[in-house]
């Protein structure tokens, strides 16, 4: 909900302990029994809660008088001069509103007569000019008559009732009835200097009727200065002549302001999961760093909460809550700094490269830019603001404290929705997810499906169809540490192993590694949560056994597992037993892979695989040369098989120069004699069959790459 900057309406909403003060004000009004008009002043700075106190005081008056006879109940008239932009309207509109209120049908006959008489009284002031600083009542009337013919006509129509006689009738009517008319004029300090003086002259000269009580609310210092600008003499002395009973609102302590703020924040975060709200981090930013110093009164809290409610409702599932709270405070109280952060994200985001530590000039330049942004405001001491920003943007610690963060931290920041993450930063400012990015909610929704192979696999395949699977796998690495439940680790690995080959190939420039390597990194992170090597390999074995759709992914994975466990053969005696179990498990994994390769060979899928070369190299390297030789010799017996074979060695490289297709001849030579197959490929190149192939057909691309490499037009970098 969006809460506008409105005062509270009832003492039930009072969280600042102002109820008793408001009741004292209400009692002071009720206890005044004299007939002479009196003026009560309620003094307080902007944001001190004057209107809220008035509302509670009137609520108290209504409660006390609930059993009072209707002919004696106080009549409340609220006049807001701020509604009238033309100062010449203030006088006429005041009496017009007073007239309309008193003519209500449910009021007594005498009061309705007052309302009718006020209607006549009002007409004398409709075209009124500025009231002189000092002047007698008849002097004002003369000024009014000279101003407009309309007033002169009215005056003629009521020749027997000049202003004094009408006023006398009003005084008599008001004096001979039992109601107290309580007239509330709030926000006087928002008027211009001339309008402020005009309001006081209205009360002193034209509206001081019997049985009227004026309750005026304003910032005393503002009004005094305004009066001194438009008249001679002391503004304070003038004010003291107008206001007979002054009430100064008790000052609001910082503790009360903070209590109000925290009550509002608690309401905002009540539905936020505990793991997404870091109370210690927020306390550090707010109290220790000094963000608390920008909240000085109720209005500060209200301004902040209003903006926070609006933005937070849009992105609360995507951003770090404490970071968003802090940034919103900067936006409200230090907008120039907010703009500086938004427009200079290179200073604030991520971590410093190692080059930054070496290049003092670059670091110094970044420091100067950040210092300039900090200097744009006086709302918070620069050292305090620097502390706030350093907590929001850890990169700044490299500038100010020579304290660096590793790139590994960025995964945690991204998962936590921190503003310092390049992937999350724009969401804080646009209040929406940048195109192509994943929302935190979407990632968590997909992860919630991980306990079911079918639903999780279906979700990943949809992402693959949408062209977003690579981005998702990148982000998935941020959640492997604890967000994926331990019982879901095996289903997740099983899905990745089984459908990894179905994901689109990744261009080298975008990630620098292929999909199987990304999947291996994810698998490694997930398996690392188990202490036992045997347990890790057991999970992997179960996953590979269930794999039917991928071959390259599982071959790559087992190859990496072998390399990992072959790194260190030196074991203590106590570890020999575990090593023997691990070795036995690795043998089972390799046997599984051999069986999978043979299965793919028998049903013809191996030859059509885009990563045939990698699979054959693994097969041959692991001692299955007889099987690989048999497969290759059988495959290349005819030209179609030969072309399919070399297609399996086609590789795409992407650079700033564009896409280039390569064939690594040295790798092909491991399996065939190039001199024997070159003539056959050249003949196929010259045949009508070649021309019939589509230009994007990988067989055609492989033939051209093969011959261009043979002819030296493409460098063989294998």
N, C-alpha and C positions, 0 to 999 in steps of 0.2 A: 504494500500500500504506500501511496505517496502522501506524505503529511505536510501540508503547507505551513507557512510560518504563522501559526495561529496561537493565541493564548488559550489556556485551559478555561473551560466553562464552569467547572464545578470543583468544590473542595475535594471531591473523591479522586480527582486527578492530581492533587497536590502532592508532589514528592519532595518539595523543598522546605516543607514546614512553615508555609506562609499562612496557613489557615487562621491561626490565632490572631495574627496581625490584621488580616482582612476582617475578621469579626470585630476587632477593636475599632476599626474604621467604620464598620457598619453601625456599631453601637454609638459612636460619636455622632453620627448622622441622626439616629433615632432619638438620642437624648437631647437634641436641640429642640426646645419647645417654644422659643421666642418667635414672634411674627416677622421680625426684620429679616431681610435677606442676608445670607451669610455665605462666604466663599471658603471652601476647604481645598487645600492644595495637596496633591500626592506627588512627591518629588522622587525622581529616580532616573538614572541614566538609561539610554537605549539598551534594550535587552535585559533590563532588571526585573521585568515581569509586572509592570504597572497595570496593564489591561487585565491580566490574570487576577490580580488582587482586587480590582474593581468588580470583576465577575463574581468572585467569592464573597465580597462585601455585599453585593446586591442579592446574592443567593441567601446570605444570612438575614438580610432585611426582610426578604420575602418569607423566610421561615419564621422569624419572630412575629411577623404581622399576619400570619396565616389565619389566625382567629379574630383579627381586628375587623370591626364593622367596615363595610365597603366604603361608607362615606368618610372614613377617617384613614383609609390605607394610603400610604405614600404613592405618588405617581412618578414613574421613572421616565425621563426623556433623555435619550442619548443623541447627542449632536456631534457629528464628525466633520469639522471644518475642512479637513483634508480632501473631502469629496468635491470641493468647489474651487476650480482653478482661477476664477475671476474674483479678486478680493471684493469687488462691488456687490457680489452676491451674498457675502457672509451675513450681513445684517438682515436682509430681507428673508434669506433662506432659514435663518435661525428662528425668526418669529413665525414664519410660515410653518415650519415643522412643529413648533410649540403649539400653534393654533390647531393644526390637524390632529395632534395627539390629544389635546384637551377636548375636542369635539366628539370623541368616541361616544357611541350611544350607551355604553355600559357605565359611563361616569354620571355623577350627579348633575342636576339641573344647573346649579351654580357654576360648576366647572365647565359645562358646555357653553354657558354664557360667556365665561372668560375666553374660551376658544373662539367664539364668534366675534367678540370684541377685539381679540388679537388679530383677526383677519383684517379688520379695518385698520388697526395699528400698523400692520405689515405694509399696507399700501404706501405709507409715507416713506418707506425705505427701499422700495423696489429699484429706483435708479440712483441710489445713494453713491456719492463720491467718497473719497477718503475722508474719514472723520478727523477733524483737526486734533492736534496733540492736546490742546487745552481749549475748552469752549463750553459755554452754557448751552443748555438744552435748546433754547429758542434760537441761539446762533446756528445750531445744526439745522433746525427747521428752515431758517432763512436760506441757508446754503442749499438745502434740498429743493426749495421752491424755485430758486434761480436756476437750478440744473435742468429741469425738464418741464414742458407744458403739461405732460400727463399728470405729474404730481400736483401741479397747480389746479388742474381740473378736479382732481380728487379732493383737493383741499377746499375747493369751492363747493363741491357737493356736500361736504361735511363742514360747512362754515360754522355751524353751531357746536361742532365738536373738534376744536383744534387739538393739536397734539397733547397739550397739557390736560385738557378736559377728558380726552380719551384715556390718557394715562391715569388720571384720577379715578375714572370709572373702573379701570382694571385694578387699581390698588384697593378700591373699596370691595370689589367682588372677591378678590383673592384674600383680603383680610377677614372677610366674613364667611369663610368656609373652613373645613377641618383638615383638608388634605395638605401634606407637605409635598411640594413639587421638587423632586430631586433631578437636577439637570447635570448630566455627565458630558463633559467636553474633554476628549482624549486626544493624544497626539498633537498637542498645541506646538510642541517643539519642531514639528515637521513643516510648519508654515513659514512664509517669508517674514522678515522683520516687521514690515508694515502690517501684515495680517495678524501677527502676534499682538501688536499694540492695539489693533482694531478689536480683537476679541476681548481684551481687558477693558477697553472703553465701553464696549457693548454691555459687559457685566456691571461696570461701575455706574454708567449714566443712563442706559436705556432699558436694562433688564433687571434692575434691582427691585423686583416686585416683592410684596409681602409673602411670607410662607414659601419662599423659594430658597433652595439650598443648592449652591453650585459646587460640584466636585470636579476640579481641574487636575489633569494629569500631564506632567511634562518634565523634561530635564531642566532642572533649575538653572544650571550654568549656561545652557544654550539660550534660554529665555532672557536671562539677565543681559547677556552680550547682545542679543537681538534688540532689546529695548534701548540699550545705550547707543546703538547705531542710528536710531531714528528719532532720538529726542535728547535734550540736554538733561544733565543731572544723573543721579545714580539709578541704575536699573534695579538694584536690590531694594533701595528705598521705595521706588515706585511699586515694586512687586509686593512689598510688605504692607502697603496701603490697600492693596486689592485683596490679598489672601489673609484671612483672619486666623485660620487654623491650619498650620502646616503639618503634614505627615511625611517624614523621610523614610523611604523603604529601607529596611535593614540590608546591609551589604551581603551579597551572596559569596560565600567562601569558595575557594578553589575546590575544596573537597565536595561541596554541594554540586558545583558545575560538573566535576568529574563523575559524581554519582549519577547525575542525570544522563551524562554521556554513556556511561557503562550500562545503565538500564536499557537505553536504546540499542546499544550494540549487542547486548545479550539477547534482545528480541530478534535481531537480525540473524544471529548465528545459532538460534535454538534448534534448527533443523540440519545444521551442518554436522557431518560425522566427526567424531572426536579425532580421528586420525588426520583430518584436514584443518584442524584448528590448533595452532601451536601457541599456547598461552604464554610460555616462557619467552618465545620470540617476540610476540606482541608487547609484552611488558617491557622488554628491553628497548624496543623502538619507542614506545610511548613514554615510559618513565625515565630510563637511563639516557637514551639518546636525546630526549627533551621535546618530543613532539607535543607533549601535554601543554607546553607554554603557549600554544596558539589558541587554546580554548579558555576564554576569559569570562564569558557570561552566557546566559541562556540563549541569546540570539546566535552566538557563535555555534553552539551545539545544534540549534535548529537549522541554521544554514547548512551545516555539515551533514546532518542526518538526512535532510531533504534530498541533497544531491546523491548521497550514498545510497539511499533507498532505491532511487531510480536506476543508477548504474549497476548496483550489486545484484538486483533482481535479474539482470540480463546475462551476467557472466559468473554468477556465484559457483556454478559447477565447473568452471574452466580455470579459474585463477586462484592463486594463493590468497586466502582471505585477509591475513594480516598485511600483506603487501598492498592489496586493494584499498584497505582502510587507510593506510599511510599515504598512498598516492592521492586518494581523494582529499585528504587533509591538505596536501600540497596544492592541489587544484583549487580548493576553496580559499585558502589563506595566502598562498604564494603562487598565483597563476603565472607569473613571469618565469618562475623556476620550473613549473609544470611544462610550459612551452619549451624551455631549454632542454629538458630531459627528452621530450618527444622529438625535437628537431636535431638532437646530437646523440643518437643512440649508439654510435660507434664508440663513444667514450665510456658508456655505461654497461654495455651488454657483453656477456661471455666472460672469458678470461684473457689475460695478457699472453701473447705469444712470448716465447723465450727471447725473441729479438727485442722486445720492449725493454727487458731488463738490461740488455747490452746497449741499446740505442737511447742514450740519455736525452737526446734532443726530442725524440718522439714522446717520451714520457713527460718531459717538461712541458711540451706543447699541450698535451692532454690535460695536465694539471692547470695550466693557465686558462684553458677553455672551461674547465669545471669550476675554477675559482670565480670566473666571470659570471657564470650561471648562478652560483651561490650568492654573489654580491648583489643580485637583482632585487633582493627583498630585505626588509628590516623586521619582518613579522617574527623572525626567529633568529637568535644569535648565530653568527656564521659557523662557529665551532659546533653548535648543537645541530644545525642543518647538515653540516658535513658529516656528523656522526649518523644522522638519520639516513642520508644517501649512501653512506658506506655500508650500512646494514642492508639496505635494499639492493645495492649493486656491489657485490664483493670485488668486482674488478677494480674499484676505486682504492681498495686496500693496497694494490700494487703501486698506485700513484702516490698515496699519502703515507704508507707505512712499509713499503717494500715487502709486502706480504702477498705471495702469489697463490693462486688456486690451480689445480690440475684440471685438464680437460674432462677427466672422469666425473668431476663435480657437476658438469652441465647436464648429464643425464638425470641426476637427482633433482636439479633445479627445474628441469622441464617437467618431470613427473609431478613435482609439487606445485606446478603452476606459478613458479616464481617470475617476477617481472624481469629479472636479470637474464632470463633465458631468451635467446633470439627467436625461438619458435613461439613464445607466449607473449612477448612484449607488445605486439600490435593489438592484441585482444584487450589489453588494459586501456588503450586509447580509443579504439574503434567500437568497443563494447560488442564485438562480434568476432567469429572465428575467421581468420584470413582464408581466402580461397585455397583449396588444396591441403589445408591442415586438418588434423583430427581434433575433435573436441575431447576433453577429458571424459565427458559423459559417454561418448561413443566408444572410446577405448574400454572403459569399465564395463559397458554393456556387452561388448564382444568377449571380454575376459570372463564375464559371468557365464558364458556358454561353454567354457573350457572343460567342464565335467562330462560333456557329451561329445564323442567323436564326430557324429554326423552333423550336429548343429554348428559346432566350431569350424569344421571343414567347410561347410556350406557358407558360413560367414566370410571365411578367408577367400573362397573362390569368387564370391560376389565382389570383394575388394579387388581381386585380380582382374575381373571383367571391367571394373570401373577405372582401372589404371592406378589404384591407390595402394596396392599390396606392398610395394617397396617402402613407401612412407610408413605404413603401419608396422612393418617389421623393424624399421628403424626405431620407432617409438616403443615397440614392444620390449626392447632392451632396457627401457627405463623401469619396467614393472617386474622383471624377473627375480629381483632380490627378495621381495616379500608379498607383493600384491597377488601373485598367482599362488593359490593354495597348494600346499605340498601334495595333497591327493590328486591335484589336477596336473601335476608336472608330467606324468607319463602320458596322459591323453594329449596334452599339448605337443610333446615331442613326437608322438605317433602321427599326429596330423601333419606336422611340418615335414617329417620324413616321407610320408606317403604322397603328399601333393606338391612337394617342393619343385619337382620337374615341370609342373603345370603352370608355374608362375612365369611371367615374361622375362626374357633375358634382360640383364642390366647393362647399359652402356658403361664402358670403363670410366668415363670422365665423371659420372654422377656419384659413384660410391667407391670406385677403385677396386671392387671385388664382386664376385658373382653371387647369385642367390644362395648356392650351397654354402658359401663361406659365411654369409649372413646367418643362415640357419644354424650352421655349426657354432657360431658365437653365442647365439641364443641358447642352443642346447648345452653348451659348456657352462653358461651362467646358471641355467636351471639345475643341471646335475651337480654343480659345485655346492649346492645347498645340502647335499648328502655327504657325510664324512667318509663313508666306506667306498673305496674304488670298486669293490665287487658289486655294491648296490647300484652304483652309477651304470656300470656296464650291463647289469641285469636289466635295468630299465631300457637301456638302448637296444639290447637284444630283443626284448619283447616288442619294441616299436618297429624294429626292422622286420621281424617275423610277420607283422601284420601289413607291411608295405606291399602294395601291388601296382601302384600307379607311377612310382618313381624308381629310377636306377642310379642316375648320376648323383642325386642328393645323398643316398645311403652309401655309395662307393666313396664319395668325398669324405663323409663323416667317419667311416671306419678307417680310411687312410690317415685322417688326422688323429684318431684315437691311437693308432699304432705308433705314429710319430711321437705322440705325447708320452706314452708309456715306455718307449724305447730310449728316451732321453737319459734316464738315470737307472743304470743297472746295478749300482752299488747299494745294497740293502743290508741293514743290520739283521742279525740272526732272528730277532723277534719279528721282523717284517717278511722273512722268507716265505712263511706260510701264506701270508696275504698275497705276496708276489706270485706264488704258484697258482693261487686261485684266479688272480687277474690274468695271468698268462693263459690259463685254461679258458677263461671267458673270451679273451681275444681270439683264440683259435676257433671258438664257436662262432664268433662274429665273422671271421674271415670265411669260414665254411658256409655260413649263411649267404654272404656276398657272392661266393663262387656259385652257389646254387641259384641265386637270383640271376646272375649273368647268364648261366647256361639256360635258364628258363626263357629269358628274353632272346637268347640266340635261337632257340628251337622254334619259338613262335614268330620269328622275323622282326620283332620290335627293336632288337639291338642295332641292326643295320640302319634303321630309320632314325635313330636317336641323334639329336643335334650335338651331343657331347660324346660321340663314339670314340674319338681320339683319347680322351681322358680315361674312359672305361677300359679301352684296350691296353693303354700303357700300364694301368694298375694291374690288370689281369696278367699281363706278361711279366711285369716286375715282380709279382708275388709268386713266381714259379710256375705259372700255367702257360708256358710258352708253347707247348704242344697243342693245347686247346686253341690258343690265339692263332697259331699258324694254320691250323685246320680251318678255323672260321674264315680267315682272310683268303686263303687259297680257294675255298669254296665260293666265297663272295665274288671274287674278281674274275671268275671264269668267263662271264659274259660282260659286255660293255655297260649294260645298265647297272649291273652290280658294282663294276669298277667306279662308275661315276658316283653312285651312292656312297661308296667307300671313301673317296677323296672328299666328298661333301662333308663327311664326319670330321674332317680336319680343317674345315673352313672357320676362320676367326674374324670377327668384326672389331676393328679398333676405331675409336672416336676421339677426335682431337679438334683443335680450333680450325684445322683445315677441312674438317668434315669427316665423313665415314669412308673408311678404306677396308677392303676385304683382303685377307692374307691367307696363305697356305704355308704351313711350316713343313718344308720338305725334309728336314732332318728327322722330324718325328715320323713322317710317312716311311722314311728309309728303314726304320726299325722293323717294319712289317713287309715291305715289298722292295723290289729292285726298280728304281726310278727309270733306268734305261729300258726296262721291259714294258713299263706301262705308259711311258711318254708317247711313243708312236701311236698307241691305241687312242690315247686322249686327243692327240692332234687330229687323227682321222675323224673322231667323233666331232671335234670342233669344226671340221670342214663339211660335215654331213648335214642334210636337211633336218635331221632330228634336233641338232643344236639350235637351228634357226627357229624351230617350232616351240622351243622353250620360252616361257615368259621371262622378261628381263629381271624380274625379282625372284625368279626360281633359284634356290640356293645351288642347285646342280649347275646351272649356267654360270653363276657367280664363282663356283668352285673351279670350274674348268678354266675360266679366264684368269683367275688368281694363280692357279697352278702353272699355266703356260707363261704368264707374265713374270712369275718368279723364276721359272726355268730360264727365260730369256733375259733376265737381269733387269727388267723394268720395275719390278718390286723387289726391295731388299728382303732377303730371308733372314729374319731376326731370331729364328729359333736357335 
